[in-house]
Amino acid sequence: MNKKQKNCLLIGIAVIVLMGIFPPNLHSRTGTRVGGGRGTYTYIAYDFIFDAGVVALSNLITQWVVVSAITGGLIIIFKDKKSKDD
C-alpha cells in the first residue's frame, strides 16, 4: 500500500469514527406548518453520541457504506501501476 492509499484509508477511518461520535438523531417538534395549521414534525439532527436521543441507525449505516465505498474506490484508483516487466 502506497502513501496515497494509506492517507485515503486513514481519512476514511477518521470520517467513519466522527460519524459514530456525532450520529444522526431523530427529533420531533410541534409547530406551525408552512401552509398554516399545527403539526408534529420529525427531523434529523447530528448530536454528540452521549447527548443523543434516538439514533437514526439506517441513516448512519448508509453513511458508513457510502464512505467505505468511496474510500475503497480511492484506494483502487491510487494503486501503483506496475510495468509490463513485472
PDB file with SEQRES, HELIX, SHEET and CRYST1 records, atoms N, CA, C and O in Angstrom:
SEQRES   1 A   86  MET ASN LYS LYS GLN LYS ASN CYS LEU LEU ILE GLY ILE          
SEQRES   2 A   86  ALA VAL ILE VAL LEU MET GLY ILE PHE PRO PRO ASN LEU          
SEQRES   3 A   86  HIS SER ARG THR GLY THR ARG VAL GLY GLY GLY ARG GLY          
SEQRES   4 A   86  THR TYR THR TYR ILE ALA TYR ASP PHE ILE PHE ASP ALA          
SEQRES   5 A   86  GLY VAL VAL ALA LEU SER ASN LEU ILE THR GLN TRP VAL          
SEQRES   6 A   86  VAL VAL SER ALA ILE THR GLY GLY LEU ILE ILE ILE PHE          
SEQRES   7 A   86  LYS ASP LYS LYS SER LYS ASP ASP                              
HELIX    1 AA1 LYS A    3  ILE A   21  1                                  19    
HELIX    2 AA2 ILE A   49  ASP A   51  5                                   3    
HELIX    3 AA3 LEU A   57  ILE A   77  1                                  21    
SHEET    1 AA1 2 PRO A  24  THR A  32  0                                        
SHEET    2 AA1 2 ARG A  38  TYR A  46 -1                                        
CRYST1    1.000    1.000    1.000  90.00  90.00  90.00 P 1           1          
ATOM      1  N   MET A   1       0.858  -1.180   0.000  1.00  0.00           N  
ATOM      2  CA  MET A   1       0.000   0.000   0.000  1.00  0.00           C  
ATOM      3  C   MET A   1       0.898   1.235   0.000  1.00  0.00           C  
ATOM      4  O   MET A   1       1.780   1.377   0.847  1.00  0.00           O  
ATOM      5  N   ASN A   2       0.660   2.117  -0.957  1.00  0.00           N  
ATOM      6  CA  ASN A   2       1.499   3.308  -1.046  1.00  0.00           C  
ATOM      7  C   ASN A   2       0.960   4.423  -0.125  1.00  0.00           C  
ATOM      8  O   ASN A   2      -0.049   4.255   0.560  1.00  0.00           O  
ATOM      9  N   LYS A   3       1.659   5.547  -0.135  1.00  0.00           N  
ATOM     10  CA  LYS A   3       1.332   6.632   0.798  1.00  0.00           C  
ATOM     11  C   LYS A   3      -0.056   7.227   0.533  1.00  0.00           C  
ATOM     12  O   LYS A   3      -0.786   7.528   1.477  1.00  0.00           O  
ATOM     13  N   LYS A   4      -0.424   7.400  -0.735  1.00  0.00           N  
ATOM     14  CA  LYS A   4      -1.741   7.948  -1.050  1.00  0.00           C  
ATOM     15  C   LYS A   4      -2.847   7.015  -0.569  1.00  0.00           C  
ATOM     16  O   LYS A   4      -3.863   7.470  -0.043  1.00  0.00           O  
ATOM     17  N   GLN A   5      -2.653   5.725  -0.748  1.00  0.00           N  
ATOM     18  CA  GLN A   5      -3.642   4.759  -0.300  1.00  0.00           C  
ATOM     19  C   GLN A   5      -3.775   4.767   1.223  1.00  0.00           C  
ATOM     20  O   GLN A   5      -4.885   4.705   1.752  1.00  0.00           O  
ATOM     21  N   LYS A   6      -2.656   4.844   1.919  1.00  0.00           N  
ATOM     22  CA  LYS A   6      -2.691   4.891   3.386  1.00  0.00           C  
ATOM     23  C   LYS A   6      -3.412   6.145   3.872  1.00  0.00           C  
ATOM     24  O   LYS A   6      -4.193   6.093   4.822  1.00  0.00           O  
ATOM     25  N   ASN A   7      -3.140   7.278   3.211  1.00  0.00           N  
ATOM     26  CA  ASN A   7      -3.807   8.522   3.592  1.00  0.00           C  
ATOM     27  C   ASN A   7      -5.317   8.425   3.373  1.00  0.00           C  
ATOM     28  O   ASN A   7      -6.097   8.863   4.219  1.00  0.00           O  
ATOM     29  N   CYS A   8      -5.728   7.855   2.244  1.00  0.00           N  
ATOM     30  CA  CYS A   8      -7.164   7.672   1.974  1.00  0.00           C  
ATOM     31  C   CYS A   8      -7.801   6.788   3.028  1.00  0.00           C  
ATOM     32  O   CYS A   8      -8.893   7.079   3.518  1.00  0.00           O  
ATOM     33  N   LEU A   9      -7.115   5.704   3.378  1.00  0.00           N  
ATOM     34  CA  LEU A   9      -7.645   4.791   4.389  1.00  0.00           C  
ATOM     35  C   LEU A   9      -7.778   5.477   5.746  1.00  0.00           C  
ATOM     36  O   LEU A   9      -8.799   5.338   6.420  1.00  0.00           O  
ATOM     37  N   LEU A  10      -6.747   6.214   6.142  1.00  0.00           N  
ATOM     38  CA  LEU A  10      -6.794   6.913   7.436  1.00  0.00           C  
ATOM     39  C   LEU A  10      -7.889   7.976   7.470  1.00  0.00           C  
ATOM     40  O   LEU A  10      -8.585   8.120   8.475  1.00  0.00           O  
ATOM     41  N   ILE A  11      -8.040   8.715   6.380  1.00  0.00           N  
ATOM     42  CA  ILE A  11      -9.089   9.732   6.325  1.00  0.00           C  
ATOM     43  C   ILE A  11     -10.464   9.072   6.353  1.00  0.00           C  
ATOM     44  O   ILE A  11     -11.368   9.557   7.033  1.00  0.00           O  
ATOM     45  N   GLY A  12     -10.631   7.970   5.622  1.00  0.00           N  
ATOM     46  CA  GLY A  12     -11.898   7.242   5.638  1.00  0.00           C  
ATOM     47  C   GLY A  12     -12.251   6.733   7.022  1.00  0.00           C  
ATOM     48  O   GLY A  12     -13.398   6.842   7.455  1.00  0.00           O  
ATOM     49  N   ILE A  13     -11.265   6.176   7.718  1.00  0.00           N  
ATOM     50  CA  ILE A  13     -11.497   5.698   9.082  1.00  0.00           C  
ATOM     51  C   ILE A  13     -11.854   6.852   9.999  1.00  0.00           C  
ATOM     52  O   ILE A  13     -12.758   6.729  10.826  1.00  0.00           O  
ATOM     53  N   ALA A  14     -11.157   7.973   9.867  1.00  0.00           N  
ATOM     54  CA  ALA A  14     -11.443   9.145  10.701  1.00  0.00           C  
ATOM     55  C   ALA A  14     -12.866   9.657  10.471  1.00  0.00           C  
ATOM     56  O   ALA A  14     -13.562  10.014  11.421  1.00  0.00           O  
ATOM     57  N   VAL A  15     -13.292   9.691   9.216  1.00  0.00           N  
ATOM     58  CA  VAL A  15     -14.654  10.160   8.910  1.00  0.00           C  
ATOM     59  C   VAL A  15     -15.686   9.214   9.507  1.00  0.00           C  
ATOM     60  O   VAL A  15     -16.685   9.666  10.066  1.00  0.00           O  
ATOM     61  N   ILE A  16     -15.459   7.900   9.395  1.00  0.00           N  
ATOM     62  CA  ILE A  16     -16.399   6.928   9.957  1.00  0.00           C  
ATOM     63  C   ILE A  16     -16.464   7.055  11.478  1.00  0.00           C  
ATOM     64  O   ILE A  16     -17.544   6.968  12.062  1.00  0.00           O  
ATOM     65  N   VAL A  17     -15.315   7.260  12.119  1.00  0.00           N  
ATOM     66  CA  VAL A  17     -15.304   7.441  13.577  1.00  0.00           C  
ATOM     67  C   VAL A  17     -16.061   8.707  13.963  1.00  0.00           C  
ATOM     68  O   VAL A  17     -16.830   8.695  14.924  1.00  0.00           O  
ATOM     69  N   LEU A  18     -15.854   9.801  13.228  1.00  0.00           N  
ATOM     70  CA  LEU A  18     -16.577  11.040  13.524  1.00  0.00           C  
ATOM     71  C   LEU A  18     -18.088  10.865  13.336  1.00  0.00           C  
ATOM     72  O   LEU A  18     -18.883  11.420  14.094  1.00  0.00           O  
ATOM     73  N   MET A  19     -18.474  10.088  12.318  1.00  0.00           N  
ATOM     74  CA  MET A  19     -19.898   9.812  12.131  1.00  0.00           C  
ATOM     75  C   MET A  19     -20.458   9.016  13.300  1.00  0.00           C  
ATOM     76  O   MET A  19     -21.622   9.185  13.662  1.00  0.00           O  
ATOM     77  N   GLY A  20     -19.645   8.150  13.893  1.00  0.00           N  
ATOM     78  CA  GLY A  20     -20.081   7.401  15.067  1.00  0.00           C  
ATOM     79  C   GLY A  20     -20.161   8.262  16.316  1.00  0.00           C  
ATOM     80  O   GLY A  20     -21.004   8.031  17.183  1.00  0.00           O  
ATOM     81  N   ILE A  21     -19.291   9.248  16.407  1.00  0.00           N  
ATOM     82  CA  ILE A  21     -19.301  10.145  17.571  1.00  0.00           C  
ATOM     83  C   ILE A  21     -20.454  11.138  17.477  1.00  0.00           C  
ATOM     84  O   ILE A  21     -21.043  11.503  18.494  1.00  0.00           O  
ATOM     85  N   PHE A  22     -20.779  11.575  16.263  1.00  0.00           N  
ATOM     86  CA  PHE A  22     -21.880  12.514  16.038  1.00  0.00           C  
ATOM     87  C   PHE A  22     -22.903  11.892  15.083  1.00  0.00           C  
ATOM     88  O   PHE A  22     -22.992  12.288  13.921  1.00  0.00           O  
ATOM     89  N   PRO A  23     -23.680  10.909  15.578  1.00  0.00           N  
ATOM     90  CA  PRO A  23     -24.621  10.202  14.695  1.00  0.00           C  
ATOM     91  C   PRO A  23     -25.868  11.034  14.398  1.00  0.00           C  
ATOM     92  O   PRO A  23     -26.175  11.980  15.123  1.00  0.00           O  
ATOM     93  N   PRO A  24     -26.587  10.676  13.327  1.00  0.00           N  
ATOM     94  CA  PRO A  24     -27.864  11.340  13.058  1.00  0.00           C  
ATOM     95  C   PRO A  24     -28.911  10.876  14.065  1.00  0.00           C  
ATOM     96  O   PRO A  24     -29.034   9.683  14.342  1.00  0.00           O  
ATOM     97  N   ASN A  25     -29.661  11.826  14.607  1.00  0.00           N  
ATOM     98  CA  ASN A  25     -30.673  11.527  15.617  1.00  0.00           C  
ATOM     99  C   ASN A  25     -32.029  12.045  15.173  1.00  0.00           C  
ATOM    100  O   ASN A  25     -32.135  13.083  14.520  1.00  0.00           O  
ATOM    101  N   LEU A  26     -33.058  11.303  15.540  1.00  0.00           N  
ATOM    102  CA  LEU A  26     -34.417  11.725  15.230  1.00  0.00           C  
ATOM    103  C   LEU A  26     -34.931  12.648  16.324  1.00  0.00           C  
ATOM    104  O   LEU A  26     -34.819  12.340  17.510  1.00  0.00           O  
ATOM    105  N   HIS A  27     -35.485  13.760  15.928  1.00  0.00           N  
ATOM    106  CA  HIS A  27     -36.071  14.720  16.849  1.00  0.00           C  
ATOM    107  C   HIS A  27     -37.490  15.026  16.394  1.00  0.00           C  
ATOM    108  O   HIS A  27     -37.778  15.020  15.197  1.00  0.00           O  
ATOM    109  N   SER A  28     -38.360  15.289  17.333  1.00  0.00           N  
ATOM    110  CA  SER A  28     -39.726  15.683  16.999  1.00  0.00           C  
ATOM    111  C   SER A  28     -39.978  17.079  17.539  1.00  0.00           C  
ATOM    112  O   SER A  28     -39.465  17.463  18.591  1.00  0.00           O  
ATOM    113  N   ARG A  29     -40.774  17.826  16.797  1.00  0.00           N  
ATOM    114  CA  ARG A  29     -41.109  19.177  17.221  1.00  0.00           C  
ATOM    115  C   ARG A  29     -42.543  19.455  16.794  1.00  0.00           C  
ATOM    116  O   ARG A  29     -42.973  19.046  15.715  1.00  0.00           O  
ATOM    117  N   THR A  30     -43.265  20.144  17.637  1.00  0.00           N  
ATOM    118  CA  THR A  30     -44.611  20.570  17.298  1.00  0.00           C  
ATOM    119  C   THR A  30     -44.547  22.045  16.970  1.00  0.00           C  
ATOM    120  O   THR A  30     -43.978  22.840  17.719  1.00  0.00           O  
ATOM    121  N   GLY A  31     -45.137  22.403  15.844  1.00  0.00           N  
ATOM    122  CA  GLY A  31     -45.086  23.794  15.438  1.00  0.00           C  
ATOM    123  C   GLY A  31     -46.086  24.082  14.344  1.00  0.00           C  
ATOM    124  O   GLY A  31     -46.896  23.230  13.979  1.00  0.00           O  
ATOM    125  N   THR A  32     -46.018  25.290  13.828  1.00  0.00           N  
ATOM    126  CA  THR A  32     -46.918  25.718  12.767  1.00  0.00           C  
ATOM    127  C   THR A  32     -46.350  25.318  11.424  1.00  0.00           C  
ATOM    128  O   THR A  32     -45.168  25.525  11.150  1.00  0.00           O  
ATOM    129  N   ARG A  33     -47.190  24.750  10.594  1.00  0.00           N  
ATOM    130  CA  ARG A  33     -46.759  24.330   9.263  1.00  0.00           C  
ATOM    131  C   ARG A  33     -46.614  25.546   8.356  1.00  0.00           C  
ATOM    132  O   ARG A  33     -47.133  26.623   8.651  1.00  0.00           O  
ATOM    133  N   VAL A  34     -45.907  25.361   7.261  1.00  0.00           N  
ATOM    134  CA  VAL A  34     -45.672  26.450   6.323  1.00  0.00           C  
ATOM    135  C   VAL A  34     -46.992  26.966   5.753  1.00  0.00           C  
ATOM    136  O   VAL A  34     -47.187  28.177   5.647  1.00  0.00           O  
ATOM    137  N   GLY A  35     -47.889  26.069   5.390  1.00  0.00           N  
ATOM    138  CA  GLY A  35     -49.171  26.476   4.821  1.00  0.00           C  
ATOM    139  C   GLY A  35     -50.207  26.852   5.865  1.00  0.00           C  
ATOM    140  O   GLY A  35     -51.336  27.203   5.522  1.00  0.00           O  
ATOM    141  N   GLY A  36     -49.842  26.783   7.110  1.00  0.00           N  
ATOM    142  CA  GLY A  36     -50.785  27.073   8.193  1.00  0.00           C  
ATOM    143  C   GLY A  36     -51.157  25.794   8.921  1.00  0.00           C  
ATOM    144  O   GLY A  36     -50.956  24.697   8.401  1.00  0.00           O  
ATOM    145  N   GLY A  37     -51.686  25.930  10.094  1.00  0.00           N  
ATOM    146  CA  GLY A  37     -52.048  24.765  10.897  1.00  0.00           C  
ATOM    147  C   GLY A  37     -50.871  24.298  11.735  1.00  0.00           C  
ATOM    148  O   GLY A  37     -49.722  24.670  11.496  1.00  0.00           O  
ATOM    149  N   ARG A  38     -51.186  23.480  12.717  1.00  0.00           N  
ATOM    150  CA  ARG A  38     -50.148  22.975  13.607  1.00  0.00           C  
ATOM    151  C   ARG A  38     -49.931  21.495  13.355  1.00  0.00           C  
ATOM    152  O   ARG A  38     -50.837  20.795  12.904  1.00  0.00           O  
ATOM    153  N   GLY A  39     -48.747  21.028  13.641  1.00  0.00           N  
ATOM    154  CA  GLY A  39     -48.445  19.614  13.445  1.00  0.00           C  
ATOM    155  C   GLY A  39     -47.147  19.234  14.125  1.00  0.00           C  
ATOM    156  O   GLY A  39     -46.396  20.088  14.598  1.00  0.00           O  
ATOM    157  N   THR A  40     -46.899  17.935  14.163  1.00  0.00           N  
ATOM    158  CA  THR A  40     -45.666  17.425  14.738  1.00  0.00           C  
ATOM    159  C   THR A  40     -44.731  17.045  13.606  1.00  0.00           C  
ATOM    160  O   THR A  40     -45.131  16.366  12.660  1.00  0.00           O  
ATOM    161  N   TYR A  41     -43.494  17.480  13.706  1.00  0.00           N  
ATOM    162  CA  TYR A  41     -42.500  17.242  12.677  1.00  0.00           C  
ATOM    163  C   TYR A  41     -41.409  16.344  13.229  1.00  0.00           C  
ATOM    164  O   TYR A  41     -41.028  16.457  14.394  1.00  0.00           O  
ATOM    165  N   THR A  42     -40.915  15.461  12.392  1.00  0.00           N  
ATOM    166  CA  THR A  42     -39.753  14.662  12.736  1.00  0.00           C  
ATOM    167  C   THR A  42     -38.631  15.092  11.806  1.00  0.00           C  
ATOM    168  O   THR A  42     -38.800  15.140  10.588  1.00  0.00           O  
ATOM    169  N   TYR A  43     -37.501  15.398  12.388  1.00  0.00           N  
ATOM    170  CA  TYR A  43     -36.353  15.821  11.594  1.00  0.00           C  
ATOM    171  C   TYR A  43     -35.093  15.169  12.137  1.00  0.00           C  
ATOM    172  O   TYR A  43     -35.082  14.643  13.250  1.00  0.00           O  
ATOM    173  N   ILE A  44     -34.047  15.207  11.352  1.00  0.00           N  
ATOM    174  CA  ILE A  44     -32.781  14.600  11.739  1.00  0.00           C  
ATOM    175  C   ILE A  44     -31.774  15.700  12.036  1.00  0.00           C  
ATOM    176  O   ILE A  44     -31.618  16.651  11.270  1.00  0.00           O  
ATOM    177  N   ALA A  45     -31.102  15.546  13.158  1.00  0.00           N  
ATOM    178  CA  ALA A  45     -30.024  16.459  13.546  1.00  0.00           C  
ATOM    179  C   ALA A  45     -28.839  15.613  14.002  1.00  0.00           C  
ATOM    180  O   ALA A  45     -29.002  14.435  14.322  1.00  0.00           O  
ATOM    181  N   TYR A  46     -27.686  16.191  14.030  1.00  0.00           N  
ATOM    182  CA  TYR A  46     -26.480  15.481  14.439  1.00  0.00           C  
ATOM    183  C   TYR A  46     -26.066  15.966  15.813  1.00  0.00           C  
ATOM    184  O   TYR A  46     -25.775  17.147  16.005  1.00  0.00           O  
ATOM    185  N   ASP A  47     -26.040  15.045  16.773  1.00  0.00           N  
ATOM    186  CA  ASP A  47     -25.692  15.360  18.152  1.00  0.00           C  
ATOM    187  C   ASP A  47     -24.558  14.455  18.617  1.00  0.00           C  
ATOM    188  O   ASP A  47     -24.300  13.403  18.033  1.00  0.00           O  
ATOM    189  N   PHE A  48     -23.890  14.886  19.676  1.00  0.00           N  
ATOM    190  CA  PHE A  48     -22.866  14.073  20.314  1.00  0.00           C  
ATOM    191  C   PHE A  48     -23.508  12.777  20.801  1.00  0.00           C  
ATOM    192  O   PHE A  48     -24.640  12.801  21.285  1.00  0.00           O  
ATOM    193  N   ILE A  49     -22.822  11.665  20.687  1.00  0.00           N  
ATOM    194  CA  ILE A  49     -23.399  10.343  20.945  1.00  0.00           C  
ATOM    195  C   ILE A  49     -23.986  10.226  22.350  1.00  0.00           C  
ATOM    196  O   ILE A  49     -25.003   9.556  22.531  1.00  0.00           O  
ATOM    197  N   PHE A  50     -23.374  10.858  23.342  1.00  0.00           N  
ATOM    198  CA  PHE A  50     -23.883  10.738  24.701  1.00  0.00           C  
ATOM    199  C   PHE A  50     -25.050  11.678  24.977  1.00  0.00           C  
ATOM    200  O   PHE A  50     -25.738  11.524  25.986  1.00  0.00           O  
ATOM    201  N   ASP A  51     -25.283  12.645  24.102  1.00  0.00           N  
ATOM    202  CA  ASP A  51     -26.437  13.528  24.207  1.00  0.00           C  
ATOM    203  C   ASP A  51     -27.565  13.072  23.291  1.00  0.00           C  
ATOM    204  O   ASP A  51     -28.630  13.688  23.244  1.00  0.00           O  
ATOM    205  N   ALA A  52     -27.321  12.000  22.575  1.00  0.00           N  
ATOM    206  CA  ALA A  52     -28.263  11.562  21.544  1.00  0.00           C  
ATOM    207  C   ALA A  52     -29.521  10.969  22.161  1.00  0.00           C  
ATOM    208  O   ALA A  52     -29.501  10.388  23.246  1.00  0.00           O  
ATOM    209  N   GLY A  53     -30.598  11.136  21.439  1.00  0.00           N  
ATOM    210  CA  GLY A  53     -31.844  10.501  21.820  1.00  0.00           C  
ATOM    211  C   GLY A  53     -31.983   9.200  21.060  1.00  0.00           C  
ATOM    212  O   GLY A  53     -31.405   8.182  21.439  1.00  0.00           O  
ATOM    213  N   VAL A  54     -32.747   9.237  19.991  1.00  0.00           N  
ATOM    214  CA  VAL A  54     -32.968   8.066  19.151  1.00  0.00           C  
ATOM    215  C   VAL A  54     -32.068   8.189  17.924  1.00  0.00           C  
ATOM    216  O   VAL A  54     -32.248   9.085  17.099  1.00  0.00           O  
ATOM    217  N   VAL A  55     -31.104   7.288  17.812  1.00  0.00           N  
ATOM    218  CA  VAL A  55     -30.176   7.326  16.682  1.00  0.00           C  
ATOM    219  C   VAL A  55     -30.882   6.784  15.444  1.00  0.00           C  
ATOM    220  O   VAL A  55     -31.505   5.723  15.482  1.00  0.00           O  
ATOM    221  N   ALA A  56     -30.773   7.527  14.351  1.00  0.00           N  
ATOM    222  CA  ALA A  56     -31.327   7.090  13.074  1.00  0.00           C  
ATOM    223  C   ALA A  56     -30.343   6.092  12.470  1.00  0.00           C  
ATOM    224  O   ALA A  56     -29.501   6.449  11.646  1.00  0.00           O  
ATOM    225  N   LEU A  57     -30.466   4.835  12.896  1.00  0.00           N  
ATOM    226  CA  LEU A  57     -29.496   3.809  12.552  1.00  0.00           C  
ATOM    227  C   LEU A  57     -29.410   3.553  11.053  1.00  0.00           C  
ATOM    228  O   LEU A  57     -28.317   3.335  10.530  1.00  0.00           O  
ATOM    229  N   SER A  58     -30.525   3.575  10.364  1.00  0.00           N  
ATOM    230  CA  SER A  58     -30.479   3.335   8.917  1.00  0.00           C  
ATOM    231  C   SER A  58     -29.695   4.438   8.201  1.00  0.00           C  
ATOM    232  O   SER A  58     -28.960   4.164   7.253  1.00  0.00           O  
ATOM    233  N   ASN A  59     -29.851   5.665   8.650  1.00  0.00           N  
ATOM    234  CA  ASN A  59     -29.085   6.766   8.058  1.00  0.00           C  
ATOM    235  C   ASN A  59     -27.594   6.620   8.361  1.00  0.00           C  
ATOM    236  O   ASN A  59     -26.754   6.858   7.493  1.00  0.00           O  
ATOM    237  N   LEU A  60     -27.270   6.230   9.592  1.00  0.00           N  
ATOM    238  CA  LEU A  60     -25.878   6.073   9.983  1.00  0.00           C  
ATOM    239  C   LEU A  60     -25.210   4.955   9.186  1.00  0.00           C  
ATOM    240  O   LEU A  60     -24.082   5.113   8.719  1.00  0.00           O  
ATOM    241  N   ILE A  61     -25.898   3.834   9.029  1.00  0.00           N  
ATOM    242  CA  ILE A  61     -25.334   2.723   8.266  1.00  0.00           C  
ATOM    243  C   ILE A  61     -25.158   3.119   6.805  1.00  0.00           C  
ATOM    244  O   ILE A  61     -24.156   2.765   6.184  1.00  0.00           O  
ATOM    245  N   THR A  62     -26.119   3.847   6.254  1.00  0.00           N  
ATOM    246  CA  THR A  62     -25.999   4.319   4.873  1.00  0.00           C  
ATOM    247  C   THR A  62     -24.783   5.225   4.716  1.00  0.00           C  
ATOM    248  O   THR A  62     -24.053   5.112   3.731  1.00  0.00           O  
ATOM    249  N   GLN A  63     -24.561   6.109   5.661  1.00  0.00           N  
ATOM    250  CA  GLN A  63     -23.396   6.994   5.606  1.00  0.00           C  
ATOM    251  C   GLN A  63     -22.104   6.181   5.657  1.00  0.00           C  
ATOM    252  O   GLN A  63     -21.169   6.446   4.902  1.00  0.00           O  
ATOM    253  N   TRP A  64     -22.055   5.190   6.549  1.00  0.00           N  
ATOM    254  CA  TRP A  64     -20.860   4.356   6.664  1.00  0.00           C  
ATOM    255  C   TRP A  64     -20.586   3.601   5.368  1.00  0.00           C  
ATOM    256  O   TRP A  64     -19.437   3.505   4.936  1.00  0.00           O  
ATOM    257  N   VAL A  65     -21.642   3.062   4.742  1.00  0.00           N  
ATOM    258  CA  VAL A  65     -21.468   2.315   3.493  1.00  0.00           C  
ATOM    259  C   VAL A  65     -20.948   3.231   2.389  1.00  0.00           C  
ATOM    260  O   VAL A  65     -20.055   2.847   1.633  1.00  0.00           O  
ATOM    261  N   VAL A  66     -21.501   4.437   2.291  1.00  0.00           N  
ATOM    262  CA  VAL A  66     -21.068   5.374   1.249  1.00  0.00           C  
ATOM    263  C   VAL A  66     -19.606   5.770   1.453  1.00  0.00           C  
ATOM    264  O   VAL A  66     -18.830   5.779   0.498  1.00  0.00           O  
ATOM    265  N   VAL A  67     -19.229   6.095   2.673  1.00  0.00           N  
ATOM    266  CA  VAL A  67     -17.840   6.484   2.942  1.00  0.00           C  
ATOM    267  C   VAL A  67     -16.901   5.308   2.692  1.00  0.00           C  
ATOM    268  O   VAL A  67     -15.805   5.496   2.162  1.00  0.00           O  
ATOM    269  N   SER A  68     -17.313   4.103   3.065  1.00  0.00           N  
ATOM    270  CA  SER A  68     -16.485   2.922   2.816  1.00  0.00           C  
ATOM    271  C   SER A  68     -16.302   2.681   1.323  1.00  0.00           C  
ATOM    272  O   SER A  68     -15.204   2.350   0.876  1.00  0.00           O  
ATOM    273  N   ALA A  69     -17.372   2.844   0.551  1.00  0.00           N  
ATOM    274  CA  ALA A  69     -17.282   2.650  -0.896  1.00  0.00           C  
ATOM    275  C   ALA A  69     -16.370   3.694  -1.540  1.00  0.00           C  
ATOM    276  O   ALA A  69     -15.557   3.367  -2.404  1.00  0.00           O  
ATOM    277  N   ILE A  70     -16.508   4.933  -1.122  1.00  0.00           N  
ATOM    278  CA  ILE A  70     -15.650   5.996  -1.667  1.00  0.00           C  
ATOM    279  C   ILE A  70     -14.193   5.751  -1.290  1.00  0.00           C  
ATOM    280  O   ILE A  70     -13.299   5.911  -2.121  1.00  0.00           O  
ATOM    281  N   THR A  71     -13.953   5.364  -0.043  1.00  0.00           N  
ATOM    282  CA  THR A  71     -12.586   5.084   0.405  1.00  0.00           C  
ATOM    283  C   THR A  71     -11.997   3.913  -0.376  1.00  0.00           C  
ATOM    284  O   THR A  71     -10.852   3.979  -0.824  1.00  0.00           O  
ATOM    285  N   GLY A  72     -12.769   2.850  -0.539  1.00  0.00           N  
ATOM    286  CA  GLY A  72     -12.291   1.704  -1.315  1.00  0.00           C  
ATOM    287  C   GLY A  72     -11.998   2.070  -2.753  1.00  0.00           C  
ATOM    288  O   GLY A  72     -11.005   1.623  -3.325  1.00  0.00           O  
ATOM    289  N   GLY A  73     -12.867   2.888  -3.341  1.00  0.00           N  
ATOM    290  CA  GLY A  73     -12.636   3.336  -4.714  1.00  0.00           C  
ATOM    291  C   GLY A  73     -11.377   4.164  -4.843  1.00  0.00           C  
ATOM    292  O   GLY A  73     -10.622   4.007  -5.803  1.00  0.00           O  
ATOM    293  N   LEU A  74     -11.145   5.038  -3.889  1.00  0.00           N  
ATOM    294  CA  LEU A  74      -9.925   5.857  -3.930  1.00  0.00           C  
ATOM    295  C   LEU A  74      -8.678   5.005  -3.754  1.00  0.00           C  
ATOM    296  O   LEU A  74      -7.649   5.264  -4.378  1.00  0.00           O  
ATOM    297  N   ILE A  75      -8.769   3.996  -2.910  1.00  0.00           N  
ATOM    298  CA  ILE A  75      -7.613   3.104  -2.724  1.00  0.00           C  
ATOM    299  C   ILE A  75      -7.305   2.370  -4.026  1.00  0.00           C  
ATOM    300  O   ILE A  75      -6.140   2.190  -4.380  1.00  0.00           O  
ATOM    301  N   ILE A  76      -8.346   1.947  -4.736  1.00  0.00           N  
ATOM    302  CA  ILE A  76      -8.138   1.274  -6.020  1.00  0.00           C  
ATOM    303  C   ILE A  76      -7.576   2.246  -7.065  1.00  0.00           C  
ATOM    304  O   ILE A  76      -6.682   1.896  -7.834  1.00  0.00           O  
ATOM    305  N   ILE A  77      -8.110   3.463  -7.080  1.00  0.00           N  
ATOM    306  CA  ILE A  77      -7.645   4.462  -8.051  1.00  0.00           C  
ATOM    307  C   ILE A  77      -6.173   4.814  -7.827  1.00  0.00           C  
ATOM    308  O   ILE A  77      -5.426   4.994  -8.789  1.00  0.00           O  
ATOM    309  N   PHE A  78      -5.759   4.912  -6.577  1.00  0.00           N  
ATOM    310  CA  PHE A  78      -4.386   5.306  -6.275  1.00  0.00           C  
ATOM    311  C   PHE A  78      -3.415   4.133  -6.247  1.00  0.00           C  
ATOM    312  O   PHE A  78      -2.281   4.279  -5.790  1.00  0.00           O  
ATOM    313  N   LYS A  79      -3.845   2.985  -6.725  1.00  0.00           N  
ATOM    314  CA  LYS A  79      -2.971   1.817  -6.787  1.00  0.00           C  
ATOM    315  C   LYS A  79      -1.820   2.099  -7.744  1.00  0.00           C  
ATOM    316  O   LYS A  79      -2.006   2.704  -8.800  1.00  0.00           O  
ATOM    317  N   ASP A  80      -0.627   1.651  -7.358  1.00  0.00           N  
ATOM    318  CA  ASP A  80       0.547   1.829  -8.218  1.00  0.00           C  
ATOM    319  C   ASP A  80       0.381   0.995  -9.477  1.00  0.00           C  
ATOM    320  O   ASP A  80      -0.017  -0.169  -9.427  1.00  0.00           O  
ATOM    321  N   LYS A  81       0.690   1.605 -10.584  1.00  0.00           N  
ATOM    322  CA  LYS A  81       0.640   0.881 -11.849  1.00  0.00           C  
ATOM    323  C   LYS A  81       1.949   0.137 -12.033  1.00  0.00           C  
ATOM    324  O   LYS A  81       3.030   0.722 -11.965  1.00  0.00           O  
ATOM    325  N   LYS A  82       1.835  -1.156 -12.267  1.00  0.00           N  
ATOM    326  CA  LYS A  82       3.049  -1.974 -12.468  1.00  0.00           C  
ATOM    327  C   LYS A  82       3.403  -1.977 -13.945  1.00  0.00           C  
ATOM    328  O   LYS A  82       2.532  -1.912 -14.813  1.00  0.00           O  
ATOM    329  N   SER A  83       4.680  -2.051 -14.204  1.00  0.00           N  
ATOM    330  CA  SER A  83       5.122  -2.116 -15.601  1.00  0.00           C  
ATOM    331  C   SER A  83       4.900  -3.514 -16.148  1.00  0.00           C  
ATOM    332  O   SER A  83       4.670  -4.450 -15.383  1.00  0.00           O  
ATOM    333  N   LYS A  84       4.967  -3.665 -17.461  1.00  0.00           N  
ATOM    334  CA  LYS A  84       4.748  -4.962 -18.093  1.00  0.00           C  
ATOM    335  C   LYS A  84       5.872  -5.953 -17.771  1.00  0.00           C  
ATOM    336  O   LYS A  84       5.696  -7.160 -17.937  1.00  0.00           O  
ATOM    337  N   ASP A  85       7.006  -5.461 -17.321  1.00  0.00           N  
ATOM    338  CA  ASP A  85       8.135  -6.341 -16.993  1.00  0.00           C  
ATOM    339  C   ASP A  85       7.897  -7.101 -15.710  1.00  0.00           C  
ATOM    340  O   ASP A  85       8.509  -8.149 -15.508  1.00  0.00           O  
ATOM    341  N   ASP A  86       7.030  -6.618 -14.828  1.00  0.00           N  
ATOM    342  CA  ASP A  86       6.792  -7.265 -13.528  1.00  0.00           C  
ATOM    343  C   ASP A  86       5.921  -8.459 -13.632  1.00  0.00           C  
ATOM    344  O   ASP A  86       5.634  -9.104 -12.623  1.00  0.00           O  
TER     345      ASP A  86                                                      
END                                                                             
